[in-house]
Amino acid sequence: MRLTWKDALATVVAGANVAVYVAFTRGADVPVIDSVRGASGVILLLGVMGGCALGAASESKGLYMRLAGALGVIALLAGLAGVILASELALAVLFYATIALWLSATVRHALAGPRVEAMK
């Protein structure tokens, strides 16, 4: 497989995640992301956009899917905990799980060989 426009867009979303998390940890006085709940909500929303909407897991199988699925569940639960409980630890787990998902998918797409199309 090769990198596609979806990988480029997912990278932009991952960059936005980094910007939100850094702004929060630096104490930036930015509306919405100046609280744990707000930053968690924004990163959770960006993760859904970047991972779920742009992901193409149909060709993936085995260990990679189990790892990605586990990271996805961790990110979702951490995001909900960040929004509901205002937990900074949950926000950090959400951020790092989301970035790990993006990085693993991007590296996998960049290193995998070309996809063989099914004959019609």
C-alpha positions as CSV (number, residue, x, y, z in Angstrom):
1,M,0.0,0.0,0.0
2,R,1.1,3.6,-0.4
3,L,0.3,6.7,1.4
4,T,-2.9,8.4,0.2
5,W,-4.7,11.6,0.6
6,K,-6.4,10.1,3.6
7,D,-3.1,9.6,5.3
8,A,-2.2,13.2,4.6
9,L,-5.5,14.4,6.1
10,A,-5.1,12.1,9.1
11,T,-1.7,13.7,9.6
12,V,-3.3,17.1,9.7
13,V,-5.8,15.9,12.2
14,A,-3.0,14.4,14.3
15,G,-1.2,17.7,14.2
16,A,-4.3,19.4,15.4
17,N,-4.4,16.9,18.3
18,V,-0.8,17.9,19.2
19,A,-1.7,21.6,19.0
20,V,-4.7,21.1,21.3
21,Y,-2.8,19.0,23.8
22,V,0.2,21.3,23.9
23,A,-2.0,24.4,24.3
24,F,-3.8,22.7,27.2
25,T,-0.6,21.6,28.9
26,R,1.0,25.1,28.5
27,G,-2.1,26.7,30.1
28,A,-3.2,28.6,27.0
29,D,-6.2,30.7,27.6
30,V,-8.1,29.4,24.6
31,P,-11.8,28.9,24.7
32,V,-13.0,25.3,25.0
33,I,-9.5,23.8,25.4
34,D,-8.6,25.7,28.5
35,S,-10.3,22.9,30.6
36,V,-9.7,19.2,30.8
37,R,-13.2,18.5,29.7
38,G,-13.0,20.8,26.7
39,A,-9.5,19.5,25.6
40,S,-10.7,15.9,26.0
41,G,-13.8,16.6,24.0
42,V,-11.9,18.3,21.1
43,I,-9.2,15.5,21.0
44,L,-11.9,12.8,21.1
45,L,-13.8,14.5,18.3
46,L,-10.6,14.9,16.3
47,G,-9.8,11.2,16.9
48,V,-13.1,10.1,15.7
49,M,-12.6,12.3,12.5
50,G,-9.1,11.2,12.0
51,G,-9.3,7.6,12.9
52,C,-12.9,6.4,12.3
53,A,-13.8,8.6,9.4
54,L,-10.5,8.3,7.5
55,G,-9.6,4.8,8.5
56,A,-9.7,1.9,6.1
57,A,-9.4,-1.2,8.2
58,S,-11.1,-3.6,5.8
59,E,-7.8,-4.8,4.4
60,S,-6.2,-5.3,7.8
61,K,-6.2,-8.5,9.7
62,G,-4.6,-10.3,12.6
63,L,-2.3,-8.8,15.2
64,Y,-2.4,-5.3,13.8
65,M,-6.2,-5.2,14.0
66,R,-6.2,-6.4,17.6
67,L,-3.6,-3.8,18.5
68,A,-5.5,-1.0,16.7
69,G,-8.8,-2.1,18.2
70,A,-7.3,-2.2,21.7
71,L,-5.8,1.3,21.2
72,G,-9.1,2.5,19.9
73,V,-11.1,1.2,22.8
74,I,-8.5,2.7,25.2
75,A,-8.7,6.1,23.5
76,L,-12.5,6.0,23.5
77,L,-12.7,5.1,27.2
78,A,-10.1,7.7,28.1
79,G,-11.8,10.3,26.1
80,L,-15.1,9.7,27.9
81,A,-13.4,9.7,31.3
82,G,-11.7,13.0,30.4
83,V,-15.0,14.5,29.4
84,I,-17.1,13.1,32.3
85,L,-14.6,13.1,35.1
86,A,-12.3,15.9,34.0
87,S,-9.3,13.6,34.5
88,E,-5.9,15.0,33.3
89,L,-4.6,11.4,33.3
90,A,-7.4,10.3,31.0
91,L,-6.7,13.3,28.7
92,A,-3.0,12.2,28.5
93,V,-4.0,8.6,27.8
94,L,-6.5,9.7,25.1
95,F,-3.8,11.9,23.5
96,Y,-1.1,9.3,23.4
97,A,-3.4,6.5,22.3
98,T,-4.7,8.6,19.4
99,I,-1.2,9.6,18.3
100,A,-0.1,5.9,18.6
101,L,-3.0,4.9,16.3
102,W,-2.1,7.5,13.8
103,L,1.6,6.6,13.8
104,S,1.0,2.9,13.5
105,A,-1.4,3.3,10.6
106,T,0.8,5.7,8.8
107,V,3.9,3.6,9.2
108,R,2.0,0.5,8.2
109,H,0.7,2.2,5.1
110,A,4.1,3.6,4.2
111,L,5.9,0.2,4.6
112,A,3.4,-2.2,3.2
113,G,3.7,-3.3,-0.4
114,P,1.2,-2.5,-3.0
115,R,-2.3,-3.9,-2.5
116,V,-3.3,-6.6,-4.9
117,E,-6.7,-5.8,-6.3
118,A,-9.2,-8.7,-6.7
119,M,-9.8,-9.8,-10.2
120,K,-13.2,-9.1,-11.5
